[in-house]
Amino acid sequence: MMESDMEKGRQYPERPRTFSTVRSRSSIPLVFRMLMKINPRALIVLLLLVVCGVFYLGASTSPIIVFVFCICTLSLFFSLYLTKWVLAKDEGPPEMSEISDAIRDGAEGFFRTQYGAISKMACILALVILFIYLFRTTTPQQEASGLGRTTSAYITVIAFLLGAVCSGLAGFVGMWVSVRANVRVSSAARRSAREALQIAVRAGGFSAIVVVGMAVFGVALLYAAFYVWLEVDSPGSMKVTDLPLLLVGYGFGASFVALFAQLGGGIYTKAADVGADLVGKVEQGIPEDDPRNPAVIADLVGDNVGDCAARGADLFESIAAEIISAMILGATMAQSCKIEDPSGFILFPLVVHSFDLVVSSVGILSIRGTRDSGLTSPIEDPMAIMQKGYSITILLAVITFGVSTRWLLYTEQAPTAWLNFALCGLVGIITAYAFVWISKYYTDYKHEPVRLLALSSSTGHGTNIIAGVSLGMESTALPVLVISVAIISAFWLGRTSGLVDESGNPTGGLFGTAVATMGMLSTAAYVLTMDMFGPIADNAGGIVEMSQQPESVREITDILDAVGNTTKATTKGFAIGSAALASFLLFSAYMDEVAAFAQLPFKQVDIAIPEVFVGGLLGSMLIFLFSGWACSAVGRTAQEVVTEVRRQFIERPGIMNYKEKPDYGRCVAIVASASLREMIKPGALAILSPMAVGIIFRILGHATGQPLLGAKVVASMLMFATVTGILMALFLNTSGGAWDNAKKYIETGALGGKGSEAHKAAITGDTVGDPFKDTAGPSIHVLIKMLATITLVMAPIFL
């Protein structure tokens, strides 16, 4: 048995016990465990009753809501089809399955612990929100509709908790599919590059469809439930145009969970990655994902909890925040223009994202496998294949967006307004495509910037760092220009749509910007699919390396992995662009809410007022301090991993010649406990800062006779934090992605290939870039939107 093992490759004896140290009990959410205990027939009856109840709510609200529920239901069946298709693929030889099981157990164990901690913090925050809302003032609109403090408090808390639960589920779905698809992609790579690509894309597609569908369904269900419960539009009750403001808690709950998921997962994955690379690749000279590296399993687990679970929660809250902000602005505009039936303007974002599910599904299905073996025929460029799918998705999105605007935004008061709004959507779609292209240009090693960065590695570690930092700074220019043109173009198109208020003033500008944001996110499911593809391909490469597959198989997974780095970078660019537009909308909604509560006009924020200027400084400082704490958390945790890996190599010299097994479980335990501990400080900073600043300046304002000072300072803080956050996130994401792919480019054989001095310098750059692109950068996306939603929810305490 021992001899046959050695004949297969460099493998350990007693293979079934190789990964036993990282085993943990399976992580299935409590809700699913309870459902599994119910009799199948009773469960079917229960589900039918739930479905009937949901559609009854929809029918009692609007035919548009019924349409949204139908699309979400169909997308659920499509995601089930994708799941069945992916899981039907083989898991390869036993050594692959064994490694995959260890990764799955580690990821599910950390997920359970991490989300247990997040849920406790969410419950505490829900009680704080309840307390604040029970003692806050109410707006005249709420008093007129009979919506008292108690009802308002419970509505906000329910929305917050539902948003938090759905965001957590989005993260679970992202992780669940990735830890099952990775080994199937590895196995497929032994046969065909195209088949491996198709499995990875469809696995990512399942996660994307579920995440987007859940965001749309959650907001629609909450809207319908509140509509029926509060008897909206009946005599003496709330108007439908006031309803979207009650949904803000949902966006805050989603942002809260996404922030901690991104922080905890990002610290986990990058600390393990940095520790594994510094000792394994640089000091010991062993390949990436080599089974002799004690941190390799922790690194592979990190791909799932940091990239898949966290990104699922991130995109979920992005879409939820954008939908809610657009609904608020649509309702405000419909009210000021006295539109007879405002439901089309309010529910338009839900319909756009319903069509997103349809067009993205077509794009996912357009990527097909072939029977040609990747081992004997030239390997097609996976990026080109996915770009074709994205082009198909965009083309269909343009058509469905035009149909949606004509259906829902046509009004007799301005018969051509829908055409202007359709053009706003086109601006958003073009912006999304531009962001994807710009990110690809700066992070793909087929283009000059990454190749120049790789060339700088040939002259040493220092020049690599200088080139990477300068590339990241330069890469902020084009995206900012694109965002600027998009905001101004969309605002102008909305303003000239012909919609005017009672005084004859044009009012469609802000809503035009909201429509552009919807256009940008109208292909979100496909973009998320490309993002999820990255960590699945990365994991597949690790499994191939650890199971000692032939070099030709590793070549295929290396190509997929390099493309995955680019798709992850493009998604981050896409996410920060949408975050910028969504935050602009939420900022406008915040000013409207303050004006409603204070009964005073609040249209401008004057930064010439010293206190307001100080608020802006604090907002910019918050981004830098948050980023610094996030990166230092990775550094501290990585130091623990480096120390542990070095200890194992010293105390177990037999590891290097395969006579002793590394203790993978020890590294998994170190990064799991450290990441949970380290995520608290930056997360608490993000949540408490705007509240503390608002309350302090509120007290100062009342003492100096400036009643709106607290709200103005918070508005300035929000504005400056958004602007600084956009630039910081672009810098961190792009420089990190470029460093990673510069290393990958050298590993293809350029500039001396693996083991050369240029390669060692590139590894140093990649190590610096790891916390940039996978911890601090993505966390800032969430931070920007969470600052906007927390100010909306907490606005009453600033007055």
Secondary structure, 3 states (H helix, E strand, C coil): CHHHHHHHCCCCCCHHHCCHHHCCCCCCCHHHHHHHCCCHHHHHHHHHHHHHHHHHHHHHHCHHHHHHHHHHHHHHHHHHHHHHHHHCCCCCCHHHHHHHHHHHHHHHHHHHHHHHHHHHHHHHHHHHHHHHHHCCCCCHHHHHCCCCHHHHHHHHHHHHHHHHHHHHHHHHHHHHHHHHHHHHHHHHHCCCHHHHHHHHHHHHHHHHHHHHHHHHHHHHHHHHHHHHHCCCCCCCCCCHHHHHHHHHHHHHHHHHHHHHHHHHHHHHHHHHHHHHHHHHHHHCCCCCCCCCCCCHHHHHHHHHHHHHHHHHHHHHHHHHHHHHHHHHHHHHHHHHCCCCCCHHHHHHHHHHHHHHHHHHHHHHHCCCCCCCCCCCCCCCCHHHHHHHHHHHHHHHHHHHHHHHHHHHCCECCECCHHHHHHHHHHHHHHHHHHHHHHHHHHHCCCCHHHHHHHHHHHHCHHHHHHHHHHHHHHCCHHHHHHHHHHHHHHHHHHHCCCCECCCCCECCHHHHHHHHHHHHHHHHHHHHHHHHHHHHHHHHHHHHHHCCCCHHHHHHHHHHHHHHHHHHHHHHHHHHHHHHHHHHHHHHHHHHHHHHHHCCCCCCCCCCCHHHHHHHHHHHHHHHHHHHHHHHHHHHHHHHHHHHHHHHHHHCHHHCCCCCCCCHHHHHHHHHHHHHHHCHHHHHHHHHHHHHHHHHHHHHHHHHCCCCHHHHHHHHHHHHHHHHHHHHHHHHHHHHHHHHHHHHHHHCCHHHCCCCHHHHHHHHHHHHHHHHHHHHHHHHHHHHHHHHHHHHHHHHHHC
